[in-house]
Amino acid sequence: MCFYLRQSKDASRLEARFQAKALDAVAIVPTEIYNGFGYPQTHVITNTAPGVIQVYHWGLLPSWTNDISFRKNTLNAKRGTQHEKPSFKHLLHQPCLVLADGFYEWQWLDEKGKNKQKYLLSLPDDGPFALAGLWNIWPDLR
């Protein structure tokens, strides 16, 4: 599962690729590695505003929780189980594109899982692409 992304393109490159206008081009800061566990602001295109690139926090907060620490449980949804999980199933009608130009996966180098090697996966032309996501608005965060 992907917890680390790269989005190293500027606003104009994203706008051209996704045929969408950045809501706040200044907020699109190219970054070599986004760590999902830090709940960074990431670039998304929601189903309700398909022509707009917005900035949302990584880490879904279901409407039924008021504990911000819960988002550690919602960094990724496994394909095939999102219909069953209370955190995700009521948001399946709110998809989004999470914009990236790479993601990182790890190879474990030892049996105990203490040593690992990071690998960047990207397109051959290093261009931007999108990952599937879900979104919602929580009163205290966006």
Residue pairs with C-beta under 8 A, 6 or more apart in sequence:
1 76
1 78
2 36
2 76
2 103
2 104
2 105
2 131
3 35
3 36
3 37
3 75
3 76
4 33
4 34
4 35
4 36
4 103
4 104
4 118
5 33
5 34
5 36
5 42
5 98
5 100
5 102
5 103
5 104
5 131
6 31
6 32
6 33
6 34
6 100
6 101
6 102
6 103
6 104
6 120
6 122
7 30
7 31
7 34
7 42
7 43
7 99
7 100
7 101
7 128
8 30
8 31
8 32
8 101
8 102
9 17
9 30
9 101
9 128
10 28
10 30
11 22
11 25
11 28
11 53
12 25
13 128
14 20
14 22
14 28
14 43
14 53
14 99
14 128
15 21
15 22
15 53
17 127
17 128
18 45
18 53
18 97
18 99
18 128
18 130
19 51
20 45
20 50
20 51
20 52
20 53
21 51
21 52
21 53
22 28
22 52
22 53
23 52
23 53
23 54
23 55
24 55
27 41
27 55
28 43
28 53
28 55
31 40
33 104
34 40
34 42
34 58
36 58
36 59
36 75
36 76
37 72
37 75
39 57
39 58
39 59
39 71
40 57
40 58
41 55
41 56
41 57
41 58
42 55
42 56
42 57
42 58
42 98
42 99
43 53
43 54
43 55
43 98
43 99
44 53
44 54
44 55
44 56
44 96
44 97
44 98
44 99
44 133
44 135
45 52
45 53
45 54
45 96
45 97
45 99
45 130
46 52
46 54
46 94
46 95
46 96
46 135
47 93
47 94
47 95
47 96
48 94
53 99
56 96
56 135
56 142
57 71
57 141
57 142
58 75
59 71
59 72
59 74
59 75
60 71
60 74
60 87
60 88
60 91
60 134
60 135
60 136
61 68
61 70
61 71
61 74
61 136
61 138
61 141
62 70
62 74
62 86
62 87
62 90
62 91
62 136
63 90
63 136
63 138
64 86
68 140
68 141
73 87
74 87
74 88
77 85
77 87
77 88
77 134
82 88
82 89
82 92
82 134
83 89
83 92
88 134
91 134
91 135
91 136
92 134
94 134
94 135
94 136
95 132
95 133
95 134
95 135
96 132
96 133
96 134
96 135
97 130
97 131
97 132
97 133
98 130
98 131
98 132
98 133
99 128
99 129
99 130
100 128
100 129
100 130
100 131
101 122
101 123
101 126
101 127
101 128
101 129
102 120
102 121
102 122
102 126
103 120
103 121
103 122
103 131
104 118
104 119
104 120
104 121
105 118
105 119
105 121
106 116
106 117
106 118
106 119
107 116
107 117
107 119
108 115
108 116
109 115
109 116
109 117
123 129
